[in-house]
Amino acid sequence: MVPLCVASGNDRCLRQRGDDRLPGGNSLHAHPRTGDHLHTPGRPTPDAHHPRRCCTRRAPHPLDPQARPGHPIRRRAPARPADHRALPGRRRRGHPTPDRRPPPQPDRRHAPCHLRAGQVDARRRRRPAVQAQAPAHPAERGLARRPRRGCPAHCQYCYLAGSLTGPPITRTYANLDDVLGGIAPAVGQGSVTSGTDARGHEGTTFEVSCYTDPLGLEHLTGSLAAAITHVGTADLGGPAQLRFTTKFADVAPLLDLPHHGRTRVRFSVNAASVERFEGGTARMPDRIAALRSLALAGYPVGLTIAPIMPVDGWRQEYADLLDAVAAATDDVPGLDLTAELITHRFTPRSKEVLLDWYPRTKLEMDEDLRRQKRGKYGAVKHVYPARVMHELRSWFDVALAERLPAARSLYWT
């Protein structure tokens, strides 16, 4: 049974069989994929879905300003299998809520949290199982798998924040068979690894962490294990590899899977001073220990050193990081280790979203200290000046070769 939250004290609530029609021919019904009770024109409520809990906010009845707040709902609650809970605050159409959230924007990709009872965001459409991407860095310009969207971590520097506008909601898709079924037809269509001399042995790579950290939700969904098993055992018609990046460390459910070396797990790591911007994630020593466990289980592994920042003492801090990884992987037989290096950057939109999410952040996002760069389609991003970028890259080129010679560097950006 799914709880139903009603945002006003009027008649748009608690409809069941025999009382499911709303004024104007509208009704409440259960969303076919999520089970949420939604309000759409001309659809009766299915008998199998009834709200169990009804929550109201203190707002006058629209037709009777003298009525007690929430009175129509409280009057109906005892006669139906639902319990009534009043929520604090006022919410009237056209007036801001107490936390002063802005009204819905037409370009939002998520249904705003403050929609009224039963309203549906018409912009929420089912996404295709496979989508061509143009993500932030070159290794992901291919085909992406999206079993989830939205991240459980709270990284104050998240470059993708501009792509995840609206409430910070984590969405997971239940049609996993459809998602995985799109892999085989797409094998051979990638543009980064397929057909290249340097990385052709990897086959077509499929990224599952474009817009989320899949390991952070694995204990709830199990979809990552299902994807690894599918790619490791299915006949896909050609060489293919699954890839994902994570800041979490609970890898125990993945160790015994039949991956057959077709899934590369990259761990996002950084200097100690930068780690304070990563809320809700595993600590750096735990991530390095998890990388070692997966490497010993035969997985290809990788480092995503990102976002690189020239903080005070950055040379020593990043040297300590590389030394810790070297010590953890020194005795791993047949180690397959890659490195991807990404400097910190932000867009006007991502800065706006991040400052809204984390208004007290100490992260430096000053356009006057950055160089403006334009992407393939003209999008503006703010990166470090050329002198700083050259200094950072020169140091990492030498440090990787000296401290972690087993690592194969894929790109710098």
C-alpha positions as CSV (number, residue, x, y, z in Angstrom):
1,M,0.0,0.0,0.0
2,V,1.4,3.4,-1.0
3,P,1.1,6.4,1.2
4,L,-0.6,9.5,-0.3
5,C,0.5,13.0,0.7
6,V,-2.1,15.7,0.1
7,A,-0.9,19.3,0.0
8,S,-4.2,21.1,0.7
9,G,-7.3,20.8,2.7
10,N,-9.8,20.6,-0.2
11,D,-11.7,17.7,-1.8
12,R,-8.7,16.4,-3.9
13,C,-7.9,13.5,-1.7
14,L,-8.8,10.1,-0.4
15,R,-10.9,8.7,-3.3
16,Q,-11.8,5.1,-3.4
17,R,-14.1,2.8,-5.2
18,G,-17.5,4.4,-5.4
19,D,-16.0,7.8,-4.7
20,D,-13.1,8.1,-7.1
21,R,-14.3,10.8,-9.4
22,L,-13.1,14.3,-8.9
23,P,-14.7,17.5,-10.1
24,G,-14.3,18.0,-13.9
25,G,-14.0,14.3,-14.7
26,N,-10.6,13.9,-13.0
27,S,-9.5,11.1,-10.7
28,L,-6.7,9.6,-8.7
29,H,-5.0,6.5,-10.1
30,A,-1.8,4.5,-9.4
31,H,1.1,5.1,-11.7
32,P,1.7,1.9,-13.7
33,R,5.5,1.8,-12.9
34,T,5.9,3.5,-9.5
35,G,2.6,2.8,-7.8
36,D,2.3,6.5,-6.8
37,H,-1.2,7.9,-6.7
38,L,-1.5,10.4,-9.4
39,H,-4.2,12.8,-10.6
40,T,-5.0,12.7,-14.3
41,P,-8.1,13.6,-16.4
42,G,-10.8,11.0,-16.8
43,R,-9.1,7.9,-15.2
44,P,-10.8,6.1,-12.3
45,T,-8.8,4.7,-9.4
46,P,-8.0,1.0,-9.9
47,D,-9.6,-1.2,-7.2
48,A,-6.2,-2.7,-6.3
49,H,-4.6,0.6,-5.2
50,H,-5.9,2.6,-2.3
51,P,-4.1,5.2,-0.2
52,R,-3.2,4.1,3.3
53,R,-2.2,7.4,4.9
54,C,-3.5,10.9,4.3
55,C,-1.4,13.9,5.2
56,T,-2.8,17.5,5.1
57,R,-1.4,21.0,5.3
58,R,-3.2,23.8,7.1
59,A,-5.0,25.6,4.3
60,P,-8.5,27.0,4.1
61,H,-11.1,25.2,2.1
62,P,-11.2,27.0,-1.3
63,L,-15.0,27.4,-1.2
64,D,-15.4,28.1,2.5
65,P,-12.7,30.4,4.0
66,Q,-14.3,30.0,7.4
67,A,-13.9,26.2,7.4
68,R,-11.4,24.6,9.7
69,P,-8.1,23.8,8.0
70,G,-8.2,20.3,6.5
71,H,-11.8,19.8,7.6
72,P,-13.0,18.0,4.4
73,I,-10.2,15.5,4.7
74,R,-10.6,14.9,8.4
75,R,-14.3,14.4,7.9
76,R,-13.7,11.6,5.4
77,A,-10.7,9.8,7.0
78,P,-12.6,7.8,9.6
79,A,-14.8,6.2,7.0
80,R,-11.9,4.9,4.9
81,P,-8.9,2.6,5.6
82,A,-6.5,5.5,6.1
83,D,-5.0,7.4,9.0
84,H,-4.9,11.2,9.0
85,R,-1.8,13.2,9.9
86,A,-1.7,17.0,9.8
87,L,1.5,18.7,8.6
88,P,2.6,22.1,9.7
89,G,2.6,25.2,7.6
90,R,0.3,26.8,5.1
91,R,0.1,26.0,1.4
92,R,-2.2,28.0,-0.8
93,R,-2.1,28.3,-4.6
94,G,-0.1,31.2,-5.7
95,H,1.7,31.7,-2.4
96,P,5.2,30.6,-1.4
97,T,5.6,27.8,1.0
98,P,7.3,28.4,4.4
99,D,10.6,27.1,3.0
100,R,10.2,29.5,0.1
101,R,10.8,26.9,-2.6
102,P,10.4,28.4,-6.1
103,P,7.5,27.5,-8.4
104,P,7.9,24.7,-10.9
105,Q,10.2,25.6,-13.8
106,P,9.3,24.4,-17.3
107,D,12.8,23.0,-17.9
108,R,12.8,20.8,-14.8
109,R,13.4,17.1,-15.5
110,H,12.0,15.9,-12.2
111,A,8.5,16.3,-10.9
112,P,8.7,19.1,-8.3
113,C,8.2,17.9,-4.7
114,H,5.7,20.7,-4.1
115,L,3.0,19.7,-6.6
116,R,-0.5,19.6,-5.2
117,A,-2.3,16.4,-4.3
118,G,-2.5,14.0,-7.2
119,Q,-1.0,16.4,-9.8
120,V,1.2,14.9,-12.5
121,D,4.2,16.5,-14.1
122,A,3.4,16.1,-17.8
123,R,7.2,16.3,-18.6
124,R,7.9,12.9,-17.0
125,R,8.2,10.6,-20.0
126,R,9.6,7.1,-20.1
127,R,13.2,7.2,-21.3
128,P,14.5,4.8,-23.9
129,A,16.6,1.9,-22.6
130,V,19.7,3.1,-24.5
131,Q,20.6,6.7,-25.1
132,A,23.6,8.3,-26.9
133,Q,25.4,10.6,-24.4
134,A,27.7,13.6,-24.6
135,P,28.9,13.5,-21.0
136,A,31.6,15.5,-19.2
137,H,34.7,13.6,-20.2
138,P,35.7,11.6,-23.3
139,A,35.6,8.1,-21.8
140,E,31.8,8.3,-21.6
141,R,31.0,9.5,-25.1
142,G,29.3,6.3,-26.1
143,L,26.4,4.2,-25.1
144,A,25.1,4.5,-21.5
145,R,22.9,2.3,-19.4
146,R,20.5,4.1,-17.0
147,P,19.1,1.8,-14.4
148,R,19.1,4.8,-12.0
149,R,19.2,8.6,-12.1
150,G,20.1,10.8,-9.2
151,C,22.9,10.2,-6.7
152,P,22.7,9.2,-3.0
153,A,26.1,11.0,-2.3
154,H,26.3,14.7,-1.5
155,C,29.4,15.9,-3.3
156,Q,29.5,19.7,-3.2
157,Y,31.5,19.9,-6.4
158,C,29.3,17.6,-8.5
159,Y,29.7,18.7,-12.2
160,L,26.5,16.9,-13.2
161,A,24.4,19.0,-10.8
162,G,23.4,21.2,-13.8
163,S,22.0,18.1,-15.5
164,L,20.1,17.0,-12.4
165,T,17.9,20.0,-11.9
166,G,15.0,20.2,-9.6
167,P,14.7,18.4,-6.2
168,P,17.7,16.1,-5.5
169,I,15.7,13.0,-6.0
170,T,17.2,9.5,-6.7
171,R,15.1,7.6,-9.2
172,T,15.6,3.9,-10.0
173,Y,14.1,2.1,-12.9
174,A,12.4,-1.3,-12.4
175,N,12.3,-2.4,-16.0
176,L,15.8,-3.8,-15.7
177,D,15.2,-6.5,-18.4
178,D,14.4,-3.8,-20.9
179,V,17.6,-1.9,-19.9
180,L,19.9,-4.9,-20.2
181,G,18.1,-6.1,-23.3
182,G,19.4,-3.1,-25.2
183,I,23.0,-4.0,-24.7
184,A,23.4,-6.7,-27.4
185,P,21.9,-4.6,-30.3
186,A,24.3,-1.8,-29.4
187,V,27.5,-3.8,-29.4
188,G,30.0,-2.4,-32.0
189,Q,28.4,1.0,-32.1
190,G,30.7,2.8,-29.6
191,S,33.1,5.5,-30.6
192,V,35.7,5.4,-27.8
193,T,37.0,1.8,-27.6
194,S,35.4,-0.2,-30.5
195,G,37.7,-0.5,-33.4
196,T,40.6,1.4,-31.9
197,D,44.1,0.0,-31.6
198,A,44.7,1.2,-28.1
199,R,41.5,0.0,-26.5
200,G,39.8,-2.2,-29.0
201,H,40.4,-5.3,-26.8
202,E,37.9,-3.8,-24.3
203,G,35.1,-4.1,-26.9
204,T,32.1,-1.8,-26.7
205,T,32.0,-0.2,-23.3
206,F,28.7,0.6,-21.5
207,E,28.7,3.2,-18.7
208,V,26.3,2.7,-15.8
209,S,27.3,5.7,-13.7
210,C,26.6,8.7,-15.8
211,Y,24.1,10.2,-13.5
212,T,24.4,8.2,-10.3
213,D,26.6,6.1,-8.1
214,P,25.1,2.6,-8.6
215,L,27.1,0.9,-5.8
216,G,25.5,3.4,-3.3
217,L,22.1,1.9,-4.1
218,E,23.0,-1.7,-4.7
219,H,21.8,-2.8,-1.2
220,L,18.3,-1.6,-2.2
221,T,18.0,-2.7,-5.8
222,G,20.5,-5.4,-6.7
223,S,20.4,-4.1,-10.3
224,L,24.2,-3.6,-10.5
225,A,24.8,-7.3,-9.7
226,A,22.3,-8.3,-12.3
227,A,24.0,-6.1,-14.9
228,I,27.4,-7.5,-14.1
229,T,26.1,-11.0,-14.3
230,H,24.3,-10.3,-17.6
231,V,27.4,-8.8,-19.3
232,G,29.6,-11.5,-17.9
233,T,27.6,-14.5,-19.0
234,A,25.3,-13.5,-21.9
235,D,26.2,-13.9,-25.6
236,L,26.2,-10.3,-26.7
237,G,27.4,-10.9,-30.3
238,G,30.8,-9.3,-29.7
239,P,33.2,-8.1,-27.1
240,A,31.7,-5.7,-24.6
241,Q,32.5,-4.3,-21.2
242,L,30.5,-2.7,-18.4
243,R,32.0,0.3,-16.5
244,F,31.0,2.3,-13.5
245,T,32.6,4.7,-11.0
246,T,31.9,4.8,-7.3
247,K,32.7,6.5,-4.1
248,F,31.3,3.7,-2.0
249,A,33.0,0.6,-0.6
250,D,30.4,-2.2,0.0
251,V,31.7,-4.5,-2.7
252,A,31.1,-7.8,-0.9
253,P,28.0,-8.7,-3.0
254,L,30.1,-8.3,-6.2
255,L,33.1,-10.4,-5.3
256,D,31.7,-13.8,-6.3
257,L,29.7,-12.8,-9.4
258,P,30.5,-14.4,-12.8
259,H,31.9,-11.2,-14.2
260,H,34.5,-12.9,-16.4
261,G,36.6,-9.7,-16.5
262,R,33.9,-7.8,-18.4
263,T,33.2,-5.1,-15.8
264,R,35.7,-2.4,-14.9
265,V,35.1,-0.8,-11.5
266,R,36.7,2.6,-11.1
267,F,36.9,4.3,-7.7
268,S,36.7,8.0,-7.4
269,V,39.6,9.1,-5.2
270,N,41.1,12.4,-4.2
271,A,43.4,14.3,-1.8
272,A,42.6,14.4,1.9
273,S,41.7,18.2,1.7
274,V,39.2,17.6,-1.0
275,E,37.5,14.7,0.7
276,R,35.7,17.1,3.1
277,F,33.5,18.1,0.1
278,E,32.1,14.5,-0.2
279,G,29.2,14.0,2.1
280,G,27.7,10.6,2.6
281,T,30.4,8.6,0.9
282,A,32.9,6.0,2.0
283,R,36.2,7.3,3.4
284,M,39.3,7.1,1.2
285,P,41.0,4.2,2.9
286,D,37.8,2.2,2.6
287,R,37.6,2.9,-1.1
288,I,41.2,1.8,-1.7
289,A,40.6,-1.4,0.3
290,A,37.5,-2.1,-1.8
291,L,39.6,-1.6,-5.0
292,R,42.1,-4.1,-3.7
293,S,39.3,-6.7,-3.0
294,L,37.8,-6.4,-6.4
295,A,41.2,-6.6,-8.1
296,L,42.0,-9.8,-6.1
297,A,38.6,-11.1,-7.4
298,G,39.7,-10.7,-11.0
299,Y,37.9,-7.4,-11.8
300,P,39.6,-4.8,-14.0
301,V,39.8,-1.8,-11.8
302,G,40.6,1.9,-12.2
303,L,41.2,5.2,-10.5
304,T,39.1,8.3,-11.3
305,I,41.2,11.0,-9.7
306,A,38.6,13.8,-9.7
307,P,38.1,16.6,-9.3
308,I,41.8,17.5,-9.1
309,M,42.2,20.8,-7.1
310,P,45.4,22.8,-6.4
311,V,44.7,23.0,-2.7
312,D,47.4,23.9,-0.2
313,G,50.0,21.1,-0.2
314,W,48.3,19.4,-3.1
315,R,51.6,17.7,-4.3
316,Q,52.1,15.9,-1.0
317,E,48.5,15.0,-0.6
318,Y,48.2,13.5,-4.1
319,A,51.5,11.7,-3.7
320,D,50.2,10.1,-0.5
321,L,47.1,9.0,-2.3
322,L,49.1,7.4,-5.1
323,D,51.4,5.7,-2.6
324,A,48.4,4.3,-0.7
325,V,47.0,2.8,-4.0
326,A,50.4,1.4,-4.9
327,A,50.7,-0.3,-1.5
328,A,47.2,-1.8,-1.8
329,T,47.8,-3.3,-5.2
330,D,51.4,-4.2,-5.1
331,D,50.8,-7.9,-4.6
332,V,47.7,-8.3,-6.8
333,P,48.4,-10.9,-9.6
334,G,47.5,-9.8,-13.1
335,L,46.5,-6.3,-12.0
336,D,44.6,-4.4,-14.7
337,L,44.6,-0.8,-13.5
338,T,43.6,2.4,-15.3
339,A,43.7,6.0,-14.3
340,E,41.4,8.9,-15.4
341,L,42.4,12.4,-14.4
342,I,39.8,15.2,-14.3
343,T,40.4,18.7,-13.0
344,H,37.7,20.7,-11.2
345,R,35.3,22.6,-13.3
346,F,31.8,24.1,-13.1
347,T,29.2,25.6,-15.3
348,P,26.9,28.5,-14.5
349,R,24.0,26.1,-14.1
350,S,25.9,23.6,-11.9
351,K,27.1,26.5,-9.7
352,E,23.6,27.8,-9.3
353,V,22.3,24.3,-8.3
354,L,25.2,23.5,-6.0
355,L,24.9,26.8,-4.1
356,D,21.2,26.2,-3.7
357,W,21.8,22.7,-2.3
358,Y,24.9,23.6,-0.2
359,P,24.6,27.4,0.5
360,R,27.4,27.3,3.1
361,T,30.0,25.4,1.0
362,K,33.6,26.5,1.1
363,L,34.3,25.2,-2.4
364,E,36.0,27.8,-4.6
365,M,33.8,28.6,-7.6
366,D,35.0,32.1,-8.6
367,E,34.7,32.8,-12.3
368,D,37.4,35.5,-11.9
369,L,39.9,32.9,-11.0
370,R,39.0,30.6,-13.9
371,R,39.3,30.4,-17.6
372,Q,36.2,30.1,-19.7
373,K,36.0,27.1,-22.1
374,R,33.3,26.1,-24.5
375,G,32.2,22.6,-25.2
376,K,31.3,21.0,-28.5
377,Y,27.9,22.5,-28.6
378,G,28.8,25.9,-27.2
379,A,28.2,25.2,-23.5
380,V,30.3,27.3,-21.1
381,K,32.4,25.8,-18.4
382,H,34.9,27.4,-16.1
383,V,38.2,25.6,-15.8
384,Y,41.6,26.4,-14.3
385,P,43.9,28.9,-16.1
386,A,46.3,27.3,-18.6
387,R,49.3,27.8,-16.3
388,V,47.7,25.9,-13.5
389,M,46.5,23.1,-15.8
390,H,50.0,22.7,-17.2
391,E,51.5,22.6,-13.7
392,L,49.0,20.0,-12.5
393,R,49.3,17.8,-15.6
394,S,53.1,17.9,-15.6
395,W,53.2,16.8,-12.0
396,F,50.7,13.9,-12.4
397,D,52.4,12.6,-15.5
398,V,55.6,12.2,-13.6
399,A,54.0,11.0,-10.3
400,L,51.9,8.3,-11.9
401,A,55.0,6.9,-13.8
402,E,57.1,6.9,-10.6
403,R,54.6,6.0,-7.9
404,L,52.1,3.8,-9.7
405,P,53.7,2.4,-12.8
406,A,51.1,-0.3,-13.2
407,A,48.4,2.2,-13.9
408,R,47.5,2.9,-17.6
409,S,46.5,6.6,-18.0
410,L,43.4,6.9,-20.2
411,Y,43.0,10.7,-20.5
412,W,43.5,14.1,-18.8
413,T,40.9,16.8,-18.9
